[in-house]
Amino acid sequence: MVKYRLDISSEDLELMVIGINCLEPDYRLAWAMSKVAGFQFERCADFVSEGDGRKFPMYQFEDVDLMRVYHLIANRFNNQIAVTPLEQIDYLLVVTGAITGISDELIEKIHGVDFVMLATEIDINLIKSNESLLSFL
C-alpha cells in the first residue's frame, strides 16, 4: 500500500492556529469567546482525528465581512489528545481566510475571557503533518 504524506509549507496556507489553555469545558469557552470577543460560535460536526477516528468537539464561526472562518477545537477530550505534538494545549482556534496581521489583536481578544490562562500563536510546522486537522479546512 502506498502512503502519501501531506507536504505543506506555511506560505501555502491562509491559516493561523492559536493554542488556548483553560480549565473550562468547550461549550463554556465557546460561549465566553462569543460574549467577550464578538464571535458567534455554533457547534458543528465533531473534529475526527486521523487514523483512529477519535472525535473531538468543534465549534465554527464564519465572519463573512472579514472573509474569515474560525474553528474552535477541543484538543483534549475524554483523556485523549487530538493533535499529539500539542498535548499541553487544551483548545485550538484555527483561523482561515484573510489572516494577515490579526494575530496580536485576536490573542488580545481571547485574553479578555476571564478564565483563559494562555493564548498563543502556534507554529504551523508543528501540526502540518496532522492531515486530519488540515483536511477539514
N, C-alpha and C positions, 0 to 999 in steps of 0.2 A: 504494500500500500504506500502510495506516495504521500508525503507530508508537505504541506505548504506552510510557510511562515510569513506573517504579515510584516512587511518591511516599510515602515512609515517614518519619515523624518518630521520633526516638529514644524518645519517650514511648509509641509504639505497639508497641514490641518489648520482649520479655523476652529481651534479647540483650546479650551483652558480648563484646568482641573484645580479646584480648591479643596483642600482637606480641612474637615471641621471636626473638632473634638468637643463633645458634650455628653453628659450622662443621661439626658432626657431621651424618651422614645422618639422614633422617627416622626410620628404624626404630630407630636408637640413641637418638634423643631420646625417642621414644615409650616405649622400654624404660626409660630412666633416669627419666622422669617417673612411670612406673608404680612403679618401685622406690623412689624418693625421696619423691615427693609423694602416693603412695597411689592413683593412678589405675590402671585396668586396661584400657589401650588395646588395641584389636584392629583389625587392618587391615580396612577396609571398601572399598566401591566407590570408585573414584577420583573426586575433585572434577573436574568438567568445566567449563572456562571458557566464558563466554558467547560466542556468535558463531562462534568458530573451532574449538571442540570440543577444545582442548588439555586434556590430562589431568594431574592433579597428585595425588600420593599423599595419602591421607586415612586417619586413624585415628579410632575412636569409642569413647567410654566413657559408659555410661548409669548414673548414680547414682540408683537407684530411691528409696533412703531420703531423699535430699535433693531429689529431683524436679528433677534437672539432667541435661543431656546435653552432653558435651564432644566437640568435633570438633577434631582437630589436623590442620592442612592445611599442606603444603609450599607456601610462596608462591613459592619459586624451585626449578625443576626442569628439567634439561636446557637450561640457559641461557634459560629462559622465565620470565615473571612471571605469576602468577595474578591478582593484584589490582594493577593498574598504579600507582594512587596510593600504594601501599605498597611500592614497589620496593626500599626499603632494609631491609625486614623479611624474614627467612628463613622463618619459620613463623607461622601464625595459629592461636590457640586460640580457637575460637568456643564460647561457653557459652550455652545456652538453658535456660529454666525459671526456678526460684526463684533469682534472682541478686542480690537486694537485699543490699548491704553485704558482698559477698565479695571485692571486687577486691583490697584490700590483702593479705588472707590468702592468696589464690590466687597473687598475684605473689610473695609471700614463699616459698611452697612451690616455685614454679618456680625461683626463685633458689637453692634448695637443690641443684639439679643443678649439679655442678662446672663443666661446660663451657658453661653458658648465660651469655652475656655481657650480655644485655639482656632484660628482660621489662617491658613497659609496656602500660597500657590504651590502646586506640586509640579515637579519637573516631568514633562510628558514622556521623557525617556524611561522613567521608572515603570510606566504602565503600557508602553507601546506594544509589548509582547502579549498583553492581555486582549486577545481578539474579541472576546465577548463584550468587553467594555466599549470597544471602538465600533463594533458591528451594529449596535442599535442606533448609532448616531446618523 
